[in-house]
Amino acid sequence: MIETILFWVLALAAVSSALCVVALRNPVNSVMALLAAMLATAGLYALMGATVVALFQVIIYIGAVLVLFLFVVMLLNLKGPVPDMPRNPAAVATSAAAVGLTAGMAWLGWKAVNLSIPAGPGGGLRPEPGLAEIAVELFSRHLLVFELTSVLLLAAAVGAVLVTRKEKDPS
């Protein structure tokens, strides 16, 4: 019973904060709403028993990507008025069609996943790999990709600083 209540609370928090991400006018508030959506998603992963995925959600998406978003928003220094979004009937119809198409695709994906559940070697479900197995796989076979990703993120951070740097006047 408590799992069901917790699921609905987390699901409502994820959906409402995701709507706030696109509805809020202040970019910093949108990033904070994105933080709430990602935390709720990590809570849903943990509730499903996928603790490794929940841990990666917190470490990678919240710890790295969200901080990068906040850094970019702060570097842009948006203080001017935000222009109004057009609300003509064609834009509303297109948005409604996009939401309906996304919901339909999600439903079809859900049905496809429930039709076939992969079986392990003994006929049962495959066990989820633990944190130790994922760490050994990441830092042995995929070490070069891991290191290249860190170099790419460093280059992106240096590029962001160079783009936003103000030149001093020679006078």
C-alpha positions as CSV (number, residue, x, y, z in Angstrom):
1,M,0.0,0.0,0.0
2,I,2.8,2.4,0.9
3,E,4.6,1.7,-2.4
4,T,1.5,2.6,-4.4
5,I,1.1,5.9,-2.5
6,L,4.8,6.7,-2.9
7,F,4.6,5.9,-6.6
8,W,1.7,8.2,-7.2
9,V,3.3,11.0,-5.2
10,L,6.6,10.7,-7.1
11,A,4.8,10.4,-10.5
12,L,2.7,13.5,-9.7
13,A,5.9,15.3,-8.7
14,A,7.7,14.3,-11.8
15,V,4.9,15.3,-14.2
16,S,4.1,18.6,-12.5
17,S,7.7,19.7,-12.2
18,A,8.3,18.7,-15.9
19,L,5.4,20.9,-16.9
20,C,6.9,23.7,-14.8
21,V,10.2,23.4,-16.7
22,V,8.5,24.5,-19.9
23,A,5.9,26.8,-18.3
24,L,8.1,29.0,-16.0
25,R,9.4,32.2,-17.5
26,N,12.5,32.5,-15.3
27,P,15.3,30.2,-16.6
28,V,16.8,29.6,-13.1
29,N,13.3,28.5,-11.9
30,S,13.0,26.2,-14.9
31,V,16.4,24.6,-14.0
32,M,15.2,24.1,-10.4
33,A,12.0,22.5,-11.6
34,L,14.2,20.2,-13.7
35,L,16.0,19.3,-10.6
36,A,12.7,18.3,-8.9
37,A,11.8,16.3,-12.0
38,M,15.1,14.4,-12.0
39,L,14.9,13.7,-8.2
40,A,11.4,12.4,-8.6
41,T,12.6,10.2,-11.5
42,A,15.4,8.9,-9.4
43,G,12.9,8.1,-6.6
44,L,10.8,6.2,-9.1
45,Y,13.9,4.2,-10.2
46,A,14.7,3.4,-6.6
47,L,11.1,2.4,-6.0
48,M,11.3,-0.1,-8.9
49,G,14.4,-1.7,-7.4
50,A,16.8,-0.3,-10.0
51,T,19.1,1.3,-7.4
52,V,22.1,1.5,-9.8
53,V,20.0,3.4,-12.3
54,A,18.7,5.7,-9.6
55,L,22.3,6.3,-8.4
56,F,23.4,7.1,-12.0
57,Q,20.4,9.4,-12.3
58,V,21.6,11.4,-9.3
59,I,25.3,11.4,-10.0
60,I,25.3,12.0,-13.8
61,Y,22.1,13.9,-14.5
62,I,21.8,15.9,-11.4
63,G,25.4,16.1,-10.5
64,A,26.8,17.0,-13.9
65,V,24.2,17.8,-16.5
66,L,22.0,20.0,-14.3
67,V,24.9,21.9,-12.9
68,L,26.1,22.5,-16.4
69,F,22.6,23.8,-17.3
70,L,22.6,26.1,-14.3
71,F,26.1,27.3,-15.2
72,V,25.1,28.1,-18.8
73,V,21.9,30.0,-17.6
74,M,24.0,32.0,-15.1
75,L,26.6,32.8,-17.8
76,L,23.9,34.0,-20.2
77,N,22.8,36.5,-17.6
78,L,19.2,36.8,-18.9
79,K,17.7,39.9,-17.3
80,G,15.6,41.3,-20.1
81,P,11.9,40.8,-20.6
82,V,10.8,37.4,-21.9
83,P,8.8,37.6,-25.1
84,D,5.3,36.1,-25.1
85,M,4.8,32.8,-26.8
86,P,2.3,32.9,-29.7
87,R,-1.0,31.3,-28.9
88,N,-2.7,31.0,-32.2
89,P,-5.0,28.0,-32.9
90,A,-2.5,26.3,-35.2
91,A,0.2,26.2,-32.5
92,V,-2.2,24.9,-30.0
93,A,-3.4,22.1,-32.4
94,T,0.2,21.2,-33.2
95,S,1.1,21.0,-29.5
96,A,-2.0,18.8,-28.8
97,A,-1.1,16.5,-31.7
98,A,2.5,16.2,-30.4
99,V,1.3,15.3,-26.9
100,G,-1.2,12.8,-28.3
101,L,1.5,11.2,-30.6
102,T,3.9,11.0,-27.7
103,A,1.3,9.4,-25.4
104,G,0.4,6.9,-28.2
105,M,4.1,6.0,-28.7
106,A,4.6,5.5,-25.0
107,W,1.5,3.3,-24.8
108,L,2.7,1.2,-27.7
109,G,6.2,0.9,-26.1
110,W,4.6,-0.2,-22.9
111,K,2.6,-2.9,-24.6
112,A,5.6,-4.1,-26.5
113,V,7.7,-4.4,-23.3
114,N,5.0,-6.3,-21.5
115,L,4.5,-8.7,-24.4
116,S,8.0,-10.2,-24.2
117,I,10.1,-10.4,-21.1
118,P,13.7,-11.6,-21.8
119,A,14.6,-14.9,-20.1
120,G,17.9,-15.8,-18.7
121,P,19.9,-19.0,-19.3
122,G,17.8,-21.1,-16.8
123,G,14.5,-19.9,-18.2
124,G,14.0,-17.3,-15.4
125,L,14.6,-13.6,-15.5
126,R,18.1,-12.3,-15.8
127,P,19.4,-10.7,-12.6
128,E,20.3,-7.1,-12.6
129,P,24.0,-6.5,-12.6
130,G,25.3,-5.0,-9.4
131,L,27.4,-1.9,-8.9
132,A,30.6,-3.9,-8.8
133,E,29.9,-5.5,-12.2
134,I,29.0,-2.2,-13.8
135,A,32.2,-0.6,-12.4
136,V,34.4,-3.4,-13.7
137,E,32.8,-3.1,-17.1
138,L,33.0,0.7,-17.2
139,F,36.6,1.0,-16.1
140,S,38.0,-2.0,-18.0
141,R,36.4,-2.3,-21.5
142,H,35.0,1.2,-21.7
143,L,37.9,3.2,-20.1
144,L,38.9,5.0,-23.2
145,V,35.3,6.2,-23.9
146,F,35.1,7.3,-20.2
147,E,38.3,9.3,-20.4
148,L,37.4,10.9,-23.8
149,T,34.1,12.0,-22.4
150,S,35.9,13.8,-19.6
151,V,38.1,15.5,-22.1
152,L,35.1,16.5,-24.2
153,L,33.4,18.0,-21.1
154,L,36.6,19.9,-20.2
155,A,36.8,21.3,-23.7
156,A,33.1,22.4,-23.5
157,A,33.7,24.2,-20.2
158,V,36.8,26.0,-21.5
159,G,34.9,26.9,-24.7
160,A,32.0,28.3,-22.7
161,V,34.3,30.4,-20.6
162,L,36.1,31.8,-23.7
163,V,32.8,32.6,-25.5
164,T,31.4,34.5,-22.5
165,R,34.7,36.3,-21.6
166,K,34.6,40.0,-22.1
167,E,37.5,41.7,-23.9
168,K,39.2,44.6,-22.1
169,D,39.2,48.0,-23.9
170,P,42.8,49.0,-24.9
171,S,42.0,52.7,-24.0
